[in-house]
Amino acid sequence: MKHKKRLVIAMTGATGAIYGVRMLQILRREPDWESHLVISSAGLVNLKYELDMERSALQALADVCHGVNDIAAAIASGSFKTEGIVVAPCSMKTLAAVAHGFGDNLISRAADVALKERRKTVLMPRETPLNLAHIRNMAAVTEMGGIIYPPMPAFYNRNDSVKAMVDEGVGRILDMFGVEVEGLYQPWTGLNSDE
Ligand SMILES: Cc1cc2nc3c(=O)[nH]c(=O)nc-3n(C[C@H](O)[C@H](O)[C@H](O)COP(=O)(O)O)c2cc1C
């Protein structure tokens, strides 16, 4: 049977819960896409602290919700077809788990599955400054074909709000999956200079 395109949205306890929330909000408007949400317990703490948002409100944004300890969930198996996974925000702990194939919960397992099936695996790690373990783990994920997309604003866009900055990151990641949403960010088109 034909199904919608599925995208796993995983949220962890790094700061930046708004990135995962915004990704779900955008995907919700896309009729061809089905979002699969999984959030860690630290992610839930930040969701409440940063956005005053409860688990139920977050879950209402997703098409399918999975428990972080439900290692029997569909997204824990490569036989369940998805377009890949976005971990946004991604803590250094979850980055380390993904980098080392340590699938101790459904987030690291789903990322492990995406990597082994050669599906798009995008991590949005958030930490600063970085120690050598963080940098090595990002290199390891990159070597496995994953994409490290830290939430770094492009200042040439002259964004004047946090929302615009978040939308730029969300828009560029969704672009990678072929979800093209107008108006999330302004792509660079050159300076139109004669020089
Ligand atoms: C308010 C707050 C902000 C945090 N920010 C970060 C962060 O930006 N990056 C990070 O790696 N960990 C951050 N942490 C710590 C993680 O939540 C912690 O390492 C946790 O064990 C991650 O678990 P998880 O990956 O299963 O969500 C933060 C914790 C809190 C309470």
The ligand as a Gaussian input file, in Angstrom:
#p B3LYP/6-31G(d) Opt

LIG

0 1
 C       18.280000      23.887000      30.432000
 C       19.220000      22.838000      29.896000
 C       19.943000      23.089000      28.753000
 C       20.810000      22.135000      28.235000
 N       21.488000      22.424000      27.093000
 C       22.285000      21.503000      26.543000
 C       22.917000      21.770000      25.299000
 O       22.724000      22.816000      24.673000
 N       23.687000      20.797000      24.765000
 C       23.877000      19.596000      25.391000
 O       24.587000      18.754000      24.850000
 N       23.294000      19.314000      26.588000
 C       22.489000      20.234000      27.169000
 N       21.860000      19.958000      28.363000
 C       22.162000      18.681000      29.050000
 C       21.379000      17.507000      28.483000
 O       19.991000      17.705000      28.659000
 C       21.808000      16.210000      29.216000
 O       23.145000      15.877000      28.852000
 C       20.913000      15.054000      28.939000
 O       21.430000      13.913000      29.623000
 C       20.769000      14.724000      27.478000
 O       20.002000      13.560000      27.338000
 P       19.248000      13.194000      25.986000
 O       20.255000      13.262000      24.888000
 O       18.759000      11.797000      26.218000
 O       18.136000      14.146000      25.821000
 C       20.982000      20.895000      28.899000
 C       20.243000      20.634000      30.046000
 C       19.363000      21.589000      30.534000
 C       18.554000      21.275000      31.775000

